[in-house]
Amino acid sequence: NFYGIKEALDSLQLSASELGVSTGTEWIKTSGETIISSSPADGKEIAKVLAADTDAYHQVITKAQTAFKEWRMVPAPKRGEVVRQLGEALRKNKEALGKLVSYEMGKSYQEGLGEVQEMIDICDFAVGLSRQLYGLTMHSERPGHRMYEQYHPLGIVGIISAFNFPVAVWSWNTALAWVCGDVTVWKPSEKTPLTAIACQKITAEVFAKNHVPEGVSNLVIGDAKIGQLLSQDKNVPLVSATGSTRMGKAVGEEVGKRLGRALLELGGNNAIIMTKNADLDMSLIGAVFGAVGTCGQRCTTTRRLIIHEDIFDEVAEKLKSAYGQLKIGNPLDESNHVGPLIDKDAVQMYENAIVKAKKEGAKTIVDGEVLAGNGYESGCYVKPAIFEVKNEMEIVQSETFAPILYLIRYSELEEAVAMQNDVPQGLSSAIMTRDMRESEFFLSHQGSDCGIANVNIGTSGAEIGGAFGGEKETGGGRESGSDAWKVYMRRQTNTINYTNDLPLAQGIKFEF
Ligand code: UN1
């Protein structure tokens, strides 16, 4: 019983063998393949999960279509009340679910708890939102006419999520979709099926208590084939996909072919600019957490530090000593800072990236290494690494989902911002400075081109209240806070004539 994981599994009602397709309280037996959920922490199998086949997918969609007709008629604040209760259920399950996230995915227990907290926060946000699904009212150009707009429920929302935030990203989408009157079909990463089953069970209990129909919250565990079915399915008006740019391009293309809506939240290549006016101690904490947190597997992970030449050597030295103090190991042991990568494929990509970086001329500041020996039996533990590079190197231009930090020198702020923007991705960015002229330049329209731009905060750890997403190859979608809900609804403009005449717009005369 590794760090009380057995109790966590029991309290989440999970067993060693689970079905991977569900419409709520009902679970569907399929002839799909068996997916093994295993932990990168100790390499042990946690459970076997029976994946969806095409037939099960269609059963789910049929159920979801019927459920939508019922769910959209429930008043939005009543839907919000159900989501409020889900938030309460998540509060009760926070430790168990946080622990399972940590064990199945490999992020630290603290970060597992943080992820569940994001779920609770978005539920709270959605409850308030359920009374604020506003449209505007505008003045008609015609006398005796009224014009306004309203937002109606959209239908089935497909959710494709990644292993790195196995539960939070689902909740950002579902909490909003449900208060908007939509039903959801979730395809989680095959690397983290158990946390998804746990979420489905917690939700089903709350929904059943509130007589929410089967088919409002659906789970379809499977591989890329299921993602493709969702993307091609004209019964699914919105597909929200989080993951690699490669996956997002495939989803975006399929959804685009049928002119559906795609909400894409893809790769990042996030930089922190450290000016010579930065508070160095603060900047270092932000940079190190940003680079090694979740073992470098956040889409908001800090991948590049663009440092003013006057402080470059000092920062490099300080980073070296900070990295020397990092404790790498079992993510459930709270004295460790860095857990494992998700699997051995990820380890291979980390190694390949380091080889490529060196071949392209990167200078080693802290070398990488795959760790072996006591506590590292899973083969997924690596040492966070730092290299000095040039921004234009091919390896620096691409996102490697691992704790590899690239340092780049600059002399003028304009040049730093140009380098920060000169990558294909555009998710998160930050500047560390106490000089208002520098921070305002960075935030201005000639500054950062990213969806997220921070001052004196690192690139990761966004709050749910803001719209989350980015530009360019990050995909352009916005999830979570602000007015991100609008993409989950269909918008309708209504003009009403309450006179006995029919004046035409634009002054057109049409008489007979
Ligand atoms: C992701 O990595 O897909 O800002 C999401 C952050 C988290 C979300 C990351 N709130 O790092």
Residues whose N, C-alpha, C, O or C-beta is under 5 A from the ligand:
A	BS01	UN1	F165 Q297 R298 C299 T300 S460 G461 A462
